[in-house]
Amino acid sequence: TCAEACRRLQEAGVEAVVCSADRKAGLSAEILDACRKLGAIRGLEVTVAVSIVSAEEIRVLKETGIAGVIPGVALYERLDLGMCLEAAEDRGEPEDDEMPLF
C-alpha cells in the first residue's frame, strides 16, 4: 500500500513525500482512510494531490494529519484561493464554498 511504501521511505531517511489520489471530484472514504494512515507516519510530511469540491474538504483533510493538499483543477474551476487558504489555516467560518473564482 501507499502507507507501507511511505513508512519504508521514512525509515530510509526521507522526510517528505507527495502522493497523488487519482480522483476527479471529491473525497471518498478510501482516500480519507489512506490520508489518515499517511498522516499517522511520524517524521514524514505527506502532501496529497487530490481534486476537491469545496474548501470544507481541505479542513477534513487537515484533520487526517497530512502536511498539505494540492487541490488540483478545482482551484481553477470552482474554488477561491482565499477560501482554500482560510480553510487550511482554520481562521474561522468559511464563506460560501460554491462562490466562483471569476
ChimeraX commands (.cxc) that place a marker at each C-alpha (Angstrom):
marker #1 position 0.00,0.00,0.00 radius 0.5
marker #1 position 0.96,3.64,-0.24 radius 0.5
marker #1 position 1.22,3.88,3.56 radius 0.5
marker #1 position 3.60,0.91,3.70 radius 0.5
marker #1 position 5.77,2.40,0.96 radius 0.5
marker #1 position 5.84,5.76,2.77 radius 0.5
marker #1 position 6.83,4.06,6.05 radius 0.5
marker #1 position 9.75,2.41,4.28 radius 0.5
marker #1 position 10.76,5.75,2.78 radius 0.5
marker #1 position 10.63,7.39,6.20 radius 0.5
marker #1 position 12.74,4.59,7.67 radius 0.5
marker #1 position 15.26,5.20,4.87 radius 0.5
marker #1 position 15.55,8.85,5.89 radius 0.5
marker #1 position 13.04,10.54,3.57 radius 0.5
marker #1 position 11.39,13.50,5.32 radius 0.5
marker #1 position 8.64,14.49,2.87 radius 0.5
marker #1 position 6.62,12.93,0.05 radius 0.5
marker #1 position 3.84,13.92,-2.32 radius 0.5
marker #1 position 1.16,11.32,-3.01 radius 0.5
marker #1 position -1.48,11.56,-5.72 radius 0.5
marker #1 position -5.04,10.37,-5.21 radius 0.5
marker #1 position -6.42,9.92,-8.71 radius 0.5
marker #1 position -9.92,11.21,-8.16 radius 0.5
marker #1 position -11.83,13.70,-10.28 radius 0.5
marker #1 position -14.48,15.05,-7.93 radius 0.5
marker #1 position -14.41,14.98,-4.19 radius 0.5
marker #1 position -13.08,12.82,-1.42 radius 0.5
marker #1 position -14.02,9.20,-0.96 radius 0.5
marker #1 position -13.89,7.21,2.26 radius 0.5
marker #1 position -10.99,5.28,0.74 radius 0.5
marker #1 position -8.95,8.45,0.15 radius 0.5
marker #1 position -9.68,9.75,3.65 radius 0.5
marker #1 position -8.65,6.42,5.18 radius 0.5
marker #1 position -5.40,6.46,3.21 radius 0.5
marker #1 position -4.73,10.06,4.31 radius 0.5
marker #1 position -5.27,9.09,7.97 radius 0.5
marker #1 position -2.73,6.27,7.59 radius 0.5
marker #1 position -0.26,8.58,5.87 radius 0.5
marker #1 position -0.79,11.34,8.41 radius 0.5
marker #1 position -0.02,8.91,11.23 radius 0.5
marker #1 position 3.52,8.26,9.98 radius 0.5
marker #1 position 5.67,10.24,12.40 radius 0.5
marker #1 position 8.67,12.03,10.96 radius 0.5
marker #1 position 7.24,12.15,7.43 radius 0.5
marker #1 position 5.46,15.15,5.95 radius 0.5
marker #1 position 2.91,13.96,3.43 radius 0.5
marker #1 position 1.26,16.24,0.88 radius 0.5
marker #1 position -1.64,14.79,-1.08 radius 0.5
marker #1 position -2.65,15.89,-4.58 radius 0.5
marker #1 position -6.39,15.33,-4.90 radius 0.5
marker #1 position -9.25,17.04,-6.69 radius 0.5
marker #1 position -11.58,18.54,-4.13 radius 0.5
marker #1 position -15.02,20.09,-4.47 radius 0.5
marker #1 position -15.09,22.50,-1.53 radius 0.5
marker #1 position -12.92,24.32,0.96 radius 0.5
marker #1 position -14.55,22.16,3.64 radius 0.5
marker #1 position -12.71,19.16,2.19 radius 0.5
marker #1 position -9.42,20.95,2.92 radius 0.5
marker #1 position -10.46,21.15,6.59 radius 0.5
marker #1 position -11.36,17.44,6.56 radius 0.5
marker #1 position -8.01,16.54,5.01 radius 0.5
marker #1 position -6.16,18.70,7.54 radius 0.5
marker #1 position -7.75,16.66,10.34 radius 0.5
marker #1 position -6.19,13.48,8.92 radius 0.5
marker #1 position -2.73,14.68,9.93 radius 0.5
marker #1 position -1.27,15.18,6.46 radius 0.5
marker #1 position 1.01,18.18,5.94 radius 0.5
marker #1 position -0.72,19.68,2.93 radius 0.5
marker #1 position -3.06,19.45,-0.04 radius 0.5
marker #1 position -2.60,20.20,-3.71 radius 0.5
marker #1 position -6.22,20.84,-4.72 radius 0.5
marker #1 position -5.84,20.15,-8.44 radius 0.5
marker #1 position -8.07,21.64,-11.10 radius 0.5
marker #1 position -10.69,22.60,-8.52 radius 0.5
marker #1 position -8.58,25.67,-7.80 radius 0.5
marker #1 position -9.03,26.80,-11.40 radius 0.5
marker #1 position -12.60,25.65,-11.93 radius 0.5
marker #1 position -14.63,26.15,-8.76 radius 0.5
marker #1 position -12.74,27.30,-5.68 radius 0.5
marker #1 position -11.48,30.64,-4.50 radius 0.5
marker #1 position -7.83,30.67,-3.38 radius 0.5
marker #1 position -8.64,32.82,-0.35 radius 0.5
marker #1 position -11.25,30.36,0.86 radius 0.5
marker #1 position -8.81,27.49,0.41 radius 0.5
marker #1 position -6.12,29.29,2.40 radius 0.5
marker #1 position -8.63,30.18,5.10 radius 0.5
marker #1 position -9.71,26.53,5.34 radius 0.5
marker #1 position -6.10,25.38,5.55 radius 0.5
marker #1 position -5.31,27.87,8.30 radius 0.5
marker #1 position -8.65,27.31,10.04 radius 0.5
marker #1 position -9.05,31.03,10.70 radius 0.5
marker #1 position -12.79,30.95,11.10 radius 0.5
marker #1 position -16.03,30.18,9.39 radius 0.5
marker #1 position -15.82,29.74,5.61 radius 0.5
marker #1 position -17.74,31.87,3.22 radius 0.5
marker #1 position -19.91,30.32,0.50 radius 0.5
marker #1 position -17.82,27.37,-0.78 radius 0.5
marker #1 position -19.60,27.46,-4.11 radius 0.5
marker #1 position -18.53,31.03,-4.90 radius 0.5
marker #1 position -16.88,31.02,-8.35 radius 0.5
marker #1 position -13.29,32.10,-8.76 radius 0.5
marker #1 position -14.23,34.54,-11.53 radius 0.5
marker link #1:1,2 radius 0.2
marker link #1:2,3 radius 0.2
marker link #1:3,4 radius 0.2
marker link #1:4,5 radius 0.2
marker link #1:5,6 radius 0.2
marker link #1:6,7 radius 0.2
marker link #1:7,8 radius 0.2
marker link #1:8,9 radius 0.2
marker link #1:9,10 radius 0.2
marker link #1:10,11 radius 0.2
marker link #1:11,12 radius 0.2
marker link #1:12,13 radius 0.2
marker link #1:13,14 radius 0.2
marker link #1:14,15 radius 0.2
marker link #1:15,16 radius 0.2
marker link #1:16,17 radius 0.2
marker link #1:17,18 radius 0.2
marker link #1:18,19 radius 0.2
marker link #1:19,20 radius 0.2
marker link #1:20,21 radius 0.2
marker link #1:21,22 radius 0.2
marker link #1:22,23 radius 0.2
marker link #1:23,24 radius 0.2
marker link #1:24,25 radius 0.2
marker link #1:25,26 radius 0.2
marker link #1:26,27 radius 0.2
marker link #1:27,28 radius 0.2
marker link #1:28,29 radius 0.2
marker link #1:29,30 radius 0.2
marker link #1:30,31 radius 0.2
marker link #1:31,32 radius 0.2
marker link #1:32,33 radius 0.2
marker link #1:33,34 radius 0.2
marker link #1:34,35 radius 0.2
marker link #1:35,36 radius 0.2
marker link #1:36,37 radius 0.2
marker link #1:37,38 radius 0.2
marker link #1:38,39 radius 0.2
marker link #1:39,40 radius 0.2
marker link #1:40,41 radius 0.2
marker link #1:41,42 radius 0.2
marker link #1:42,43 radius 0.2
marker link #1:43,44 radius 0.2
marker link #1:44,45 radius 0.2
marker link #1:45,46 radius 0.2
marker link #1:46,47 radius 0.2
marker link #1:47,48 radius 0.2
marker link #1:48,49 radius 0.2
marker link #1:49,50 radius 0.2
marker link #1:50,51 radius 0.2
marker link #1:51,52 radius 0.2
marker link #1:52,53 radius 0.2
marker link #1:53,54 radius 0.2
marker link #1:54,55 radius 0.2
marker link #1:55,56 radius 0.2
marker link #1:56,57 radius 0.2
marker link #1:57,58 radius 0.2
marker link #1:58,59 radius 0.2
marker link #1:59,60 radius 0.2
marker link #1:60,61 radius 0.2
marker link #1:61,62 radius 0.2
marker link #1:62,63 radius 0.2
marker link #1:63,64 radius 0.2
marker link #1:64,65 radius 0.2
marker link #1:65,66 radius 0.2
marker link #1:66,67 radius 0.2
marker link #1:67,68 radius 0.2
marker link #1:68,69 radius 0.2
marker link #1:69,70 radius 0.2
marker link #1:70,71 radius 0.2
marker link #1:71,72 radius 0.2
marker link #1:72,73 radius 0.2
marker link #1:73,74 radius 0.2
marker link #1:74,75 radius 0.2
marker link #1:75,76 radius 0.2
marker link #1:76,77 radius 0.2
marker link #1:77,78 radius 0.2
marker link #1:78,79 radius 0.2
marker link #1:79,80 radius 0.2
marker link #1:80,81 radius 0.2
marker link #1:81,82 radius 0.2
marker link #1:82,83 radius 0.2
marker link #1:83,84 radius 0.2
marker link #1:84,85 radius 0.2
marker link #1:85,86 radius 0.2
marker link #1:86,87 radius 0.2
marker link #1:87,88 radius 0.2
marker link #1:88,89 radius 0.2
marker link #1:89,90 radius 0.2
marker link #1:90,91 radius 0.2
marker link #1:91,92 radius 0.2
marker link #1:92,93 radius 0.2
marker link #1:93,94 radius 0.2
marker link #1:94,95 radius 0.2
marker link #1:95,96 radius 0.2
marker link #1:96,97 radius 0.2
marker link #1:97,98 radius 0.2
marker link #1:98,99 radius 0.2
marker link #1:99,100 radius 0.2
marker link #1:100,101 radius 0.2
marker link #1:101,102 radius 0.2
view
